[in-house]
Amino acid sequence: MNFQKWQALGNDYVIVEAGDLPFELTPARVQRLCASHTGIGSDGIVLLARSERDDLVAELRIFNPDGSEAGVSGNGAREAILYLRRQGWTEQSSFAIGTQAGVLHAQVTSPTSASVDMGQARLASVDYPGGSADGRGELTAGGRRWPFQHVQVGNPQCSITMTDQAELDSLDLPAIGPEIERHALFPNRTNVSWFTVVQPGLIRARIFERGVGETTASGTGAIGAAVSHVLQGGASPVTVLLEGGELEVTVSEDLHLRLTGWALPVMRGTVSEELVEELQDLEVSVAAQ
């Protein structure tokens, strides 16, 4: 079983081609592969398969390290796009890929960067069923009330505005994040971003990803924060400063989105025969429980 590991702003994914998989990717197997000490170690798995549609280069699936599947990932998508170009799946600089959240249109801008049309954001969705049309709400977590902006960008985002960078830095995300992620308002759980304005056109954000935890970067988390900022009167494009680096998010008047940033390969390798056998047996033992 061959794989490559890529990272974008410190957000790392194991990329696997479906033809190289000797088994189905189940939650238990995903957890084992993503484990840092006994597996490859990553923030998730990107699975690429040939598409039956002539207009798509590939079909993309994203798995979180807890085994759940995400509709889309901004960083994972860019990693996949640059991987596909390097591996010769296409010779075109502009192409489309299918995801669980819909078709993404990509533009490779350099060997290490890409711009992705992420579709249109929605403020009302089934992921926040009790919400109003503008997606605004308020919840209590960690003994504090948090006004928030819900944004659906292929996965649900809960974006929270902070007063300044000092307040943003003081947040204990591992303590607060899980309670908001699993809040009753969000039946499918949610990603959470906290952000503050640094200067016009630049915001700083911290991200707690659904099924992952606090991360150095998240493409869709950056988008959620950028959309919230623009809805509050901020100008587009928005540079989002994350712990792992910067992403640029363009938000049009109708909330159409474009995400631009870099991604790099880290390693390539082959999973050992022993681990493959263990992964094959793993599902048998889980089913027997």
C-alpha positions in Angstrom: 0.0 0.0 0.0 1.7 3.1 -1.3 1.1 6.6 0.1 2.4 10.2 0.1 2.2 12.6 3.0 1.6 16.3 2.2 1.2 19.3 4.4 -0.4 22.8 4.0 0.4 25.3 6.7 1.2 22.4 9.0 -2.1 20.6 8.3 -0.9 17.2 7.1 -2.8 14.5 5.1 -1.9 11.0 4.0 -2.8 10.8 0.3 -3.8 7.3 -1.0 -5.0 6.3 -4.4 -8.0 4.0 -4.3 -6.2 1.5 -6.6 -3.5 1.0 -4.0 -5.8 0.2 -1.2 -6.1 -3.5 -0.4 -9.2 -2.9 1.8 -12.0 -0.5 2.4 -11.2 2.6 4.5 -13.3 2.1 7.6 -13.3 4.4 10.7 -11.2 1.9 12.7 -8.6 1.6 9.9 -8.5 5.4 9.4 -7.9 5.9 13.1 -5.0 3.4 13.0 -3.4 4.9 10.0 -3.6 8.4 11.4 -2.1 7.4 14.8 1.1 9.2 15.4 3.0 6.4 17.1 1.6 3.2 15.6 0.5 4.4 12.2 1.7 6.9 9.6 0.5 9.9 11.7 -1.6 12.7 10.1 -4.5 15.0 10.5 -6.5 12.8 8.1 -6.5 10.8 4.9 -7.1 12.0 1.4 -8.5 9.2 -0.9 -8.3 9.7 -4.6 -10.2 7.6 -7.2 -10.6 7.9 -11.0 -13.9 9.5 -11.9 -16.6 8.1 -14.2 -17.3 11.6 -15.3 -15.3 13.0 -18.2 -15.2 16.5 -16.8 -13.6 15.4 -13.5 -10.0 14.4 -13.1 -10.7 12.6 -9.9 -13.1 11.9 -7.0 -11.8 13.1 -3.6 -12.8 11.8 -0.2 -11.5 13.3 3.1 -11.3 11.3 6.3 -10.7 12.9 9.8 -8.3 11.1 12.2 -11.3 10.0 14.3 -12.6 8.0 11.3 -15.4 10.3 10.4 -15.7 11.6 6.8 -15.6 15.3 6.0 -17.5 16.8 3.0 -14.5 18.8 2.0 -11.2 20.3 3.3 -9.6 23.4 1.9 -6.0 22.3 2.7 -6.6 18.7 1.8 -8.1 19.7 -1.5 -5.1 21.9 -2.4 -2.8 19.0 -1.4 -4.8 16.6 -3.6 -4.8 19.1 -6.5 -1.1 19.6 -6.5 -0.6 15.8 -6.1 -2.8 15.0 -9.1 -0.8 17.5 -11.2 2.6 16.1 -10.1 1.5 12.5 -10.5 0.3 13.1 -14.1 -3.4 12.5 -13.6 -3.7 15.6 -15.8 -1.5 17.9 -17.7 -3.9 20.8 -17.4 -3.4 23.7 -14.9 -7.1 24.2 -14.6 -9.3 21.2 -13.8 -12.2 19.9 -11.7 -12.4 17.3 -9.0 -15.5 15.8 -7.3 -16.0 15.8 -3.5 -18.8 14.8 -1.1 -19.7 18.5 -1.0 -19.8 19.0 -4.8 -17.4 19.8 -7.6 -14.3 21.9 -6.9 -12.6 23.9 -9.8 -8.9 24.2 -9.3 -6.2 26.5 -10.8 -2.6 25.4 -10.3 -0.7 28.6 -9.9 2.8 27.2 -9.3 4.4 23.9 -8.4 3.6 24.5 -4.8 0.4 26.6 -4.8 -3.2 26.4 -6.1 -6.4 28.5 -6.1 -9.6 26.6 -5.6 -13.2 27.7 -6.4 -14.9 26.4 -3.2 -18.5 27.2 -4.4 -21.0 29.4 -2.6 -21.3 29.7 1.2 -24.7 29.3 2.9 -25.8 30.8 6.1 -28.7 28.5 6.7 -28.3 24.7 6.6 -29.4 21.4 8.1 -26.2 21.6 10.2 -27.7 24.4 12.2 -31.4 23.5 12.0 -32.7 26.0 14.6 -30.8 28.9 13.0 -32.2 32.0 11.3 -31.7 32.9 7.7 -28.6 35.0 8.5 -26.9 32.2 10.4 -26.3 34.3 13.5 -26.8 32.8 16.9 -25.5 32.5 20.5 -24.5 29.6 22.6 -23.0 28.9 26.1 -19.8 26.9 26.5 -17.1 27.0 29.1 -19.1 29.2 31.3 -19.3 31.9 28.7 -21.8 33.1 26.1 -20.5 33.2 22.5 -22.2 35.1 19.7 -21.4 33.3 16.5 -21.9 33.1 12.8 -22.8 29.8 11.2 -21.4 29.3 7.7 -21.8 26.2 5.6 -18.9 25.8 3.1 -19.2 22.1 2.4 -18.8 21.5 6.1 -20.3 23.5 9.0 -18.4 26.4 10.5 -19.1 28.3 13.7 -17.2 31.5 13.5 -16.7 33.7 16.6 -15.3 37.3 16.7 -12.7 38.2 19.3 -12.0 41.8 20.5 -8.3 41.7 19.9 -5.3 39.4 19.6 -4.7 39.2 23.3 -8.1 37.8 23.9 -7.7 35.4 21.0 -4.3 34.2 22.4 -5.8 33.7 25.8 -8.4 31.1 24.6 -7.9 27.5 25.9 -9.2 25.8 22.7 -8.8 22.2 23.9 -11.0 23.1 26.9 -13.6 25.1 24.9 -13.6 23.5 21.5 -15.1 20.1 22.2 -18.1 21.6 24.0 -18.9 23.9 21.0 -18.1 21.2 18.4 -20.7 19.0 20.0 -23.2 21.6 21.1 -26.9 20.7 20.8 -27.4 23.4 18.2 -25.2 21.4 15.8 -26.6 17.9 15.3 -23.7 16.9 13.0 -21.1 18.7 15.1 -19.3 21.7 13.8 -15.9 23.2 13.1 -15.1 26.3 15.2 -13.0 29.4 14.3 -12.2 32.4 16.5 -10.8 35.4 14.8 -9.8 39.1 15.3 -9.1 41.9 12.8 -5.4 42.8 12.7 -5.7 45.5 10.0 -7.8 46.1 7.0 -7.7 43.0 4.8 -6.0 40.9 7.4 -7.5 38.8 10.2 -5.9 36.3 12.6 -7.7 33.1 13.4 -7.4 30.0 15.5 -9.2 26.8 14.5 -10.8 23.8 16.3 -11.7 21.2 13.7 -14.5 18.7 14.0 -13.0 15.3 14.5 -9.5 16.7 14.8 -9.1 19.3 17.5 -7.0 22.5 17.4 -5.0 22.7 14.2 -2.2 24.9 12.9 -4.4 25.6 9.9 -7.7 24.8 8.2 -8.8 26.0 4.8 -12.5 25.8 5.5 -12.0 27.2 8.9 -10.2 30.2 7.3 -13.1 30.5 4.9 -15.6 30.5 7.8 -13.8 33.3 9.6 -13.3 35.3 6.3 -17.0 35.1 5.5 -18.0 36.2 9.0 -15.5 39.1 8.7 -17.0 40.2 5.3 -20.5 39.9 6.6 -19.5 42.4 9.4 -18.3 44.9 6.8 -14.8 43.7 6.1 -13.4 44.0 2.5 -12.5 41.0 0.3 -10.1 39.5 -0.4 -9.2 38.5 3.1 -5.8 37.3 4.2 -6.2 34.9 7.1 -3.2 34.5 9.3 -3.1 31.1 11.0 -0.5 29.5 13.2 0.9 27.7 10.2 0.9 30.6 7.8 -1.4 32.6 5.6 -4.3 31.8 3.2 -6.2 34.2 1.0 -10.0 34.0 0.8 -12.0 35.9 -1.8 -15.6 36.3 -0.9 -18.0 37.8 -3.5 -21.2 39.7 -2.9 -23.2 36.5 -3.3 -20.8 34.6 -1.0 -19.0 32.7 -3.8 -15.6 31.6 -2.5 -12.1 31.2 -3.7 -9.3 29.9 -1.5 -5.6 30.4 -2.5 -2.5 28.9 -0.7 0.4 26.6 -0.8 0.9 22.8 -0.1 4.1 20.7 -0.1 4.9 17.0 -0.2 6.6 15.7 3.0 7.3 12.0 2.2 6.3 9.0 0.2 6.3 5.5 1.5 4.9 2.0 1.6 2.9 0.6 4.5 4.5 -2.5 5.8 3.0 -6.0 5.1 2.6 -6.4 8.9 0.6 -3.2 9.3 -1.6 -4.1 6.2 -2.3 -7.5 7.7 -3.2 -5.9 11.1 -5.5 -3.4 9.3 -7.2 -6.2 7.5 -7.7 -8.2 10.7 -8.8 -5.0 12.6 -12.1 -4.8 10.9 -12.8 -8.5 11.6 -12.1 -8.0 15.3 -14.3 -4.8 15.4 -17.1 -6.7 13.7 -16.9 -9.5 16.2 -17.2 -7.2 19.2 
